[in-house]
C-alpha cells in the first residue's frame, strides 16, 4: 500500500503546516492499518508473528533506502531511530528472518525522505497503543517486544517534529518543491505499511 500526497491533497489549496498536511492526507490510511494490526495481534502468537513479519517487510527496506539517501543530513540522530535491528532480533527469537520485500524507490530529495520519516517516526505512537493491547488478558505472554518498545523514554517524536515544522508544503521552500510527491506509506499492495499513526497526543499537537 503506497500513496502520494498529490493523490490526497492539493498543495495550492492548503495553507497550514506541512505537518498538518501530512496528518490530513494520511488519516484514513493510518486508521485502516491501526485496525488491521490490532486485530492481528489479538489472534495471539500467530498474529503477533505475522505482525512482526509484515512490519519488517515494510520498515527494513525503507530504512535501507533512507540510509542510502544520507538521511542523517536532515535527521542527525537517525541511528538512534532505526528499528531494523530490533525487528531482526525479535524475529530471530521466534526462529524467523526478515521476509523478502520489493525494494522501495529511491528516496532522493528532502520531501521524499520527510514523507517516509513522518510515517516511521509517527508509528511509535501507534506502537504505544499496541503495547497497551498486549497487556490484555491472554496476550501478556507475547514476546519479544524490542521493536514495539524501541525508543521508549526518548523524545524521538517531538525532536522529529522540530526538524519537520520549518518545512513548507509548497515550492516556497527550496528543499521541498511542490512538484515532488511525498510518499506516505511504503510497501507493496499486499504488505501493510508500518504501525499506523494514532491520533497524536495532545502534548505533541501544535
Backbone torsions as a table, in degrees:
resi	resn	phi	psi	omega
1	UNK	NA	117.7	-178.8
2	UNK	-145.1	136.0	179.9
3	UNK	-137.7	170.4	179.2
4	UNK	-126.1	149.5	179.0
5	UNK	-55.7	-32.1	-177.5
6	UNK	-70.1	-13.6	176.1
7	UNK	-86.3	-12.1	-174.4
8	UNK	-115.5	-36.1	-172.0
9	UNK	-133.6	152.8	173.5
10	UNK	-104.0	112.7	-177.5
11	UNK	-54.2	-39.0	-174.9
12	UNK	-67.2	-20.7	-179.0
13	UNK	-97.1	2.0	-174.6
14	UNK	-109.6	129.0	-176.7
15	UNK	-113.8	-2.4	-178.7
16	UNK	-85.1	-168.3	179.8
17	UNK	-77.8	162.6	178.2
18	UNK	-64.3	-30.9	177.8
19	UNK	-63.2	-45.5	179.4
20	UNK	-69.0	-32.2	175.4
21	UNK	-62.9	-45.0	179.0
22	UNK	-63.2	-42.6	179.5
23	UNK	-61.7	-44.4	-178.9
24	UNK	-64.9	-41.7	-175.4
25	UNK	-73.0	-24.6	-173.5
26	UNK	-107.0	-1.8	-172.4
27	UNK	-55.5	-46.9	-177.2
28	UNK	-65.7	-44.9	179.4
29	UNK	-61.3	-42.9	-178.0
30	UNK	-65.1	-41.1	179.2
31	UNK	-62.4	-39.6	179.3
32	UNK	-64.3	-45.0	-178.4
33	UNK	-68.7	-42.0	178.4
34	UNK	-56.9	-45.5	-179.4
35	UNK	-65.4	-41.8	-179.2
36	UNK	-61.3	-48.1	-176.8
37	UNK	-71.2	-35.6	178.2
38	UNK	-62.8	-43.5	178.3
39	UNK	-66.2	-36.9	-179.9
40	UNK	-62.6	-48.8	-179.2
41	UNK	-66.0	-32.1	179.1
42	UNK	-63.1	-12.9	179.0
43	UNK	-83.0	-1.5	178.8
44	UNK	94.9	-153.8	-173.5
45	UNK	-59.1	-43.1	-179.5
46	UNK	-61.2	-43.0	179.0
47	UNK	-68.9	-39.5	179.6
48	UNK	-65.0	-39.9	177.4
49	UNK	-62.0	-43.0	178.0
50	UNK	-63.1	-39.8	177.7
51	UNK	-58.8	-46.1	179.9
52	UNK	-64.3	-40.1	-179.4
53	UNK	-65.8	-43.6	179.2
54	UNK	-66.9	-39.4	178.2
55	UNK	-62.8	-43.7	-179.9
56	UNK	-65.1	-40.3	-179.4
57	UNK	-62.3	-28.5	179.3
58	UNK	-90.2	-46.0	-170.2
59	UNK	-77.9	-43.4	-175.8
60	UNK	-59.3	-48.1	177.7
61	UNK	-64.3	-37.4	179.2
62	UNK	-65.1	-42.2	178.5
63	UNK	-64.1	-38.6	177.9
64	UNK	-62.6	-41.9	179.6
65	UNK	-65.7	-39.2	177.8
66	UNK	-65.0	-42.1	179.6
67	UNK	-63.7	-41.9	178.2
68	UNK	-64.5	-27.7	179.6
69	UNK	-86.1	7.1	179.8
70	UNK	59.9	51.5	-177.6
71	UNK	-62.5	-21.9	179.5
72	UNK	-62.8	-16.8	177.0
73	UNK	-64.8	-34.1	-179.4
74	UNK	-106.1	-15.5	179.3
75	UNK	-138.8	84.3	-171.0
76	UNK	-57.4	-28.1	-178.5
77	UNK	-95.6	29.2	-176.9
78	UNK	-53.6	-40.0	-177.2
79	UNK	-60.9	-28.5	177.9
80	UNK	-77.7	-14.8	-175.1
81	UNK	-99.9	-24.8	-176.9
82	UNK	-62.2	132.1	-177.3
83	UNK	-113.9	8.4	179.7
84	UNK	-58.7	-43.6	-179.1
85	UNK	-64.4	-38.1	178.6
86	UNK	-65.7	-40.5	177.7
87	UNK	-64.9	-43.8	179.2
88	UNK	-61.1	-42.2	-179.2
89	UNK	-66.1	-41.7	178.4
90	UNK	-61.8	-45.7	-179.4
91	UNK	-66.1	-37.9	179.3
92	UNK	-61.8	-38.5	177.6
93	UNK	-61.5	-26.9	179.8
94	UNK	-96.1	8.4	179.3
95	UNK	75.0	25.9	-176.7
96	UNK	-125.1	165.9	175.3
97	UNK	-123.9	171.9	179.3
98	UNK	-66.3	125.2	-179.7
99	UNK	-68.7	154.4	178.0
100	UNK	-69.0	147.4	-179.5
101	UNK	-149.5	155.7	177.8
102	UNK	-62.8	137.7	180.0
103	UNK	-73.7	132.3	179.2
104	UNK	-69.9	160.8	178.2
105	UNK	-66.5	165.9	178.1
106	UNK	-58.7	139.0	-177.9
107	UNK	-107.5	46.6	176.0
108	UNK	-71.6	146.2	179.1
109	UNK	93.9	140.3	-177.5
110	UNK	-62.0	-37.1	-176.8
111	UNK	-61.8	-46.8	178.7
112	UNK	-61.0	-44.1	-176.6
113	UNK	-68.5	-41.8	178.9
114	UNK	-67.2	-33.6	177.3
115	UNK	-62.3	-44.7	178.4
116	UNK	-70.2	-42.2	-179.9
117	UNK	-61.2	-35.5	179.7
118	UNK	-59.5	-43.9	179.5
119	UNK	-68.9	-45.8	-178.0
120	UNK	-64.2	-45.6	-178.4
121	UNK	-72.2	-39.6	178.8
122	UNK	-67.3	-22.8	-179.8
123	UNK	-63.2	-19.2	177.2
124	UNK	-64.0	-30.3	177.6
125	UNK	-68.3	-39.6	175.5
126	UNK	-66.1	-34.2	178.7
127	UNK	-62.1	-35.8	178.6
128	UNK	-62.3	-38.7	178.9
129	UNK	-66.4	-40.4	179.9
130	UNK	-68.4	-33.7	176.2
131	UNK	-61.9	-41.1	177.5
132	UNK	-65.1	-37.2	177.5
133	UNK	-62.3	-37.1	-178.6
134	UNK	-70.6	-7.5	174.9
135	UNK	-87.9	-2.0	-179.3
136	UNK	-71.4	154.0	178.0
137	UNK	-54.4	132.3	179.2
138	UNK	90.7	-11.1	-178.1
139	UNK	-116.3	-5.5	-174.3
140	UNK	-62.9	-23.9	-176.3
141	UNK	-86.8	-3.2	-178.9
142	UNK	-68.7	122.5	179.8
143	UNK	-145.3	162.4	2.9
144	UNK	-86.5	169.2	-174.3
145	UNK	-128.4	24.1	-179.0
146	UNK	-59.6	-44.6	-177.3
147	UNK	-63.5	-51.0	-176.5
148	UNK	-67.9	-28.2	-178.6
149	UNK	-96.5	3.5	-178.3
150	UNK	-59.9	131.0	176.7
151	UNK	82.8	4.2	179.5
152	UNK	-58.1	135.7	179.7
153	UNK	86.8	-7.0	179.1
154	UNK	-104.6	144.5	-178.4
155	UNK	-82.5	51.8	-172.7
156	UNK	-68.2	-38.7	179.0
157	UNK	-68.5	-52.2	-179.5
158	UNK	-62.1	-34.2	178.8
159	UNK	-71.9	-30.2	174.0
160	UNK	-66.9	-43.4	179.9
161	UNK	-59.4	-35.0	178.1
162	UNK	-60.8	-35.7	179.1
163	UNK	-77.6	-33.5	-177.0
164	UNK	-78.4	-38.2	-171.0
165	UNK	-55.0	-39.0	-179.3
166	UNK	-69.1	-13.3	-178.0
167	UNK	-71.5	152.5	-179.7
168	UNK	-112.0	142.8	-179.3
169	UNK	-82.9	27.9	179.9
170	UNK	-154.9	-176.2	-179.2
171	UNK	-67.3	-0.3	-179.9
172	UNK	-64.2	-24.6	179.1
173	UNK	-106.0	124.8	-174.9
174	UNK	-61.4	-21.8	-178.0
175	UNK	-95.7	0.0	177.7
176	UNK	-137.3	72.4	-178.1
177	UNK	-67.6	143.2	-176.0
178	UNK	-65.3	-24.7	-177.7
179	UNK	-80.4	-3.4	-179.1
180	UNK	-97.6	108.2	-178.3
181	UNK	-61.4	142.0	176.0
182	UNK	-98.4	114.1	179.1
183	UNK	-69.9	137.6	-175.5
184	UNK	-102.9	-44.7	-175.1
185	UNK	-132.5	129.8	-177.8
186	UNK	-95.5	157.7	175.4
187	UNK	120.2	170.6	179.5
188	UNK	-86.0	168.7	-179.1
189	UNK	-57.5	-24.8	-178.8
190	UNK	-96.8	-1.5	-178.0
191	UNK	-113.6	108.7	177.5
192	UNK	-59.1	149.2	178.0
193	UNK	-72.0	178.4	-180.0
194	UNK	-57.6	169.2	179.6
195	UNK	-43.1	127.4	-175.0
196	UNK	-68.7	159.6	177.7
197	UNK	-83.0	119.4	173.9
198	UNK	-78.2	174.2	177.0
199	UNK	-56.8	133.6	-178.4
200	UNK	-65.4	134.6	176.9
201	UNK	-55.6	149.5	-175.2
202	UNK	-54.9	-36.5	-176.3
203	UNK	-76.1	-3.8	174.6
204	UNK	-100.2	-14.1	-174.6
205	UNK	-77.6	151.5	176.5
206	UNK	-85.5	NA	NA
